[in-house]
Every structure is written in C-alpha cells, then in structure tokens.
C-alpha cells in the first residue's frame, strides 16, 4: 500500500492504518530504535509508541513523507527513553554517539530561541548539501539512525579505524562550518 493510501486510512480513523504502517515501516522504525536503545523490548515499545503517536497526530498533520515522519517520531521517542534509562545506567553506547557530536555543536544552559535553532538547522542542512552523496548518507546513518561504525565500515569495505577517521573528518568539517557561521544551540 502506498503512503497516501495509508495516510488516508489515518484520516478515516481506520485501525487498518496501524497494521499497514507496521507492515511497511515496522522494520525501518525498529532499526532506528534498536540502534539507539540496544534493548529489543524497549525498541519494540518505542515502535508501538510511534504507531500511537502517528494515530494521534494524523490528522490534522498530513506528512509530506510518511517514512521521515515515522522515523523522526521513533528517533525522538527512543532518545527520550534512552535518556530516562541512562539516568538509571541501563544503556551503553548511545553516549558515544552524543559525545562525538558534542564537540561540534556548542550548547547552552539557557532556553534557546526558536530563531537560533532554525539558523542552526539551516547551517547544518547547507553543510550536508555541500557533502558528496556518500559522505552525506554516511553522516546521516551514523548520527541520525545511530548505525555502528563497525557495521558502516563493513558495508563500505574499510576497517573500523578508517571509518572512525572518516567520521572524525566529517565532524571537524561540521565544526568548522558552525564556527565560521557562528551558529550555536
């Protein structure tokens, strides 16, 4: 079933929408949740919570891309669950992802203005657009989807050390652009 037909089911409040969403995007969303949480049961709960959130948001929202819409919900729910569990010291690994990006994106203890976030988003999007398609996909897979360096290295036909160096160069490039543009969180 195509995305527009699934979205139409949501608008009709037909519970078949959830079954079709799970059939088409269950593996995709579970992959995102597992990369962040590393605990199968928690990942499955986040995916189920994603379906619930989609049910509550559609309508009135009509997503341009159902895949991106669901991926974002799954990622946000997984990170929230990770943070809650991390306070209990249940998870290992996600802190590495977050700490790798910490050096690139300066933070603040104060609540930030929406306009600053939009500017940061614009700068990062511009930087991503300037990358080769391979580097852009690699960066997104690592820092959005949470794919492991080891699995990326295997897929790209290099050693984990070489992949780590490539990721380091990408982070340095991002940091330079953010500093040049004086962008901050």
C-alpha positions as CSV (number, residue, x, y, z in Angstrom):
1,X,0.0,0.0,0.0
2,X,1.4,3.4,-0.8
3,X,1.9,6.2,1.7
4,X,-1.0,8.3,0.6
5,X,-3.4,5.4,1.0
6,X,-2.0,4.7,4.5
7,X,-2.4,8.4,5.4
8,X,-6.0,8.3,4.1
9,X,-6.7,5.4,6.4
10,X,-5.5,7.6,9.3
11,X,-7.7,10.4,8.2
12,X,-10.7,7.9,8.1
13,X,-9.7,6.7,11.6
14,X,-9.4,3.2,10.3
15,X,-7.3,1.0,12.5
16,X,-6.0,-0.8,9.4
17,X,-3.7,2.3,9.1
18,X,-1.6,1.0,12.0
19,X,-1.4,-2.5,10.6
20,X,-0.3,-1.2,7.2
21,X,2.2,1.2,8.8
22,X,3.7,-1.6,10.8
23,X,3.9,-3.8,7.7
24,X,5.6,-1.2,5.6
25,X,7.7,0.7,8.2
26,X,8.0,-1.7,11.2
27,X,11.5,-2.9,10.3
28,X,12.7,0.6,9.5
29,X,11.4,2.1,12.8
30,X,12.7,-0.9,14.8
31,X,16.1,-0.5,13.3
32,X,16.2,3.1,14.4
33,X,15.1,2.3,17.9
34,X,17.5,-0.7,18.3
35,X,20.5,1.5,17.2
36,X,19.7,3.9,20.0
37,X,18.4,1.7,22.8
38,X,20.1,-1.7,22.1
39,X,17.4,-3.5,24.1
40,X,14.9,-5.3,21.9
41,X,11.9,-5.0,24.3
42,X,12.4,-1.2,24.7
43,X,12.9,-0.8,21.0
44,X,9.6,-2.6,20.4
45,X,7.8,-0.4,22.9
46,X,9.1,2.7,21.1
47,X,7.9,1.4,17.8
48,X,4.5,0.7,19.3
49,X,4.5,4.2,20.8
50,X,5.4,5.5,17.4
51,X,2.2,4.0,16.0
52,X,0.2,5.5,18.8
53,X,1.8,9.0,18.2
54,X,1.1,8.7,14.5
55,X,-2.5,7.9,15.2
56,X,-2.8,11.0,17.4
57,X,-1.0,13.3,15.0
58,X,-2.6,12.2,11.8
59,X,-5.0,14.1,11.4
60,X,-4.6,17.1,11.5
61,X,-1.0,16.6,10.3
62,X,-0.6,15.4,6.7
63,X,3.1,14.3,6.4
64,X,4.9,15.0,3.2
65,X,7.0,11.9,3.8
66,X,5.4,9.2,6.0
67,X,8.8,7.4,6.3
68,X,10.6,10.6,7.5
69,X,7.6,11.4,9.8
70,X,7.7,8.0,11.4
71,X,11.5,7.9,11.6
72,X,11.5,11.2,13.4
73,X,8.9,10.1,15.9
74,X,10.7,6.8,16.5
75,X,14.1,8.5,17.0
76,X,12.7,11.1,19.4
77,X,10.9,8.5,21.5
78,X,13.9,6.3,21.5
79,X,16.2,9.2,22.6
80,X,13.7,10.1,25.4
81,X,13.6,6.5,26.6
82,X,17.4,6.3,26.4
83,X,17.8,9.5,28.5
84,X,15.3,8.2,31.1
85,X,17.1,4.8,31.2
86,X,20.5,6.3,31.1
87,X,19.8,8.1,34.3
88,X,19.3,4.6,35.7
89,X,22.5,3.4,34.0
90,X,20.7,0.8,31.8
91,X,22.1,1.7,28.4
92,X,25.6,1.7,27.0
93,X,26.7,3.0,23.6
94,X,24.4,5.9,22.8
95,X,26.5,8.3,24.9
96,X,29.3,7.7,22.5
97,X,27.2,9.0,19.6
98,X,26.1,12.0,21.5
99,X,29.6,12.8,22.8
100,X,31.1,12.6,19.3
101,X,28.8,15.4,18.2
102,X,29.2,17.3,21.4
103,X,32.5,18.9,20.2
104,X,30.9,20.1,17.0
105,X,27.7,21.8,18.3
106,X,28.2,24.2,21.1
107,X,25.5,24.2,23.7
108,X,24.0,26.4,26.3
109,X,22.3,26.0,29.7
110,X,19.6,28.6,28.8
111,X,16.5,28.0,26.8
112,X,17.3,28.9,23.2
113,X,15.2,31.0,20.9
114,X,13.4,29.2,18.0
115,X,15.1,31.5,15.5
116,X,18.6,30.3,16.6
117,X,17.5,26.7,16.2
118,X,16.2,27.5,12.7
119,X,19.5,29.2,11.8
120,X,21.5,26.2,13.2
121,X,19.3,23.9,11.2
122,X,19.8,26.0,8.0
123,X,23.6,25.9,8.5
124,X,23.7,22.1,9.1
125,X,21.4,21.5,6.1
126,X,23.7,23.6,3.9
127,X,26.7,21.7,5.2
128,X,25.0,18.4,4.4
129,X,24.1,19.6,0.9
130,X,27.8,20.5,0.3
131,X,28.9,17.0,1.1
132,X,29.3,14.2,-1.5
133,X,26.2,12.0,-1.6
134,X,28.3,9.2,0.1
135,X,29.5,11.4,2.9
136,X,26.1,12.9,3.5
137,X,24.5,9.4,3.7
138,X,27.3,8.2,5.9
139,X,26.9,11.1,8.3
140,X,23.1,10.7,8.5
141,X,23.3,7.0,9.0
142,X,25.8,7.4,11.9
143,X,24.3,10.4,13.7
144,X,20.6,10.2,12.8
145,X,20.0,6.5,12.6
146,X,22.8,5.5,15.0
147,X,24.4,2.9,12.8
148,X,27.6,1.5,14.4
149,X,31.0,2.4,13.0
150,X,31.9,-1.3,12.7
151,X,28.8,-2.1,10.6
152,X,29.3,1.0,8.4
153,X,33.0,0.0,7.9
154,X,31.9,-3.5,6.8
155,X,29.4,-2.1,4.4
156,X,31.7,0.5,2.9
157,X,34.6,-2.0,2.6
158,X,37.1,-0.4,5.1
159,X,38.3,-1.0,8.6
160,X,36.5,0.4,11.6
161,X,39.6,2.6,12.2
162,X,39.4,4.0,8.7
163,X,35.7,4.6,9.2
164,X,36.3,6.3,12.5
165,X,38.8,8.6,10.8
166,X,36.3,9.4,8.1
167,X,33.7,10.3,10.7
168,X,36.2,12.4,12.6
169,X,36.9,14.4,9.4
170,X,33.2,14.9,8.8
171,X,32.7,16.1,12.4
172,X,35.7,18.5,12.1
173,X,34.2,19.9,8.8
174,X,30.9,20.4,10.5
175,X,32.6,22.1,13.5
176,X,34.5,24.5,11.1
177,X,31.3,25.5,9.3
178,X,29.4,26.0,12.6
179,X,32.3,28.2,13.9
180,X,32.6,30.1,10.7
181,X,28.8,30.8,10.7
182,X,28.9,31.5,14.5
183,X,26.0,29.0,14.9
184,X,25.1,27.8,18.3
185,X,22.4,25.7,20.0
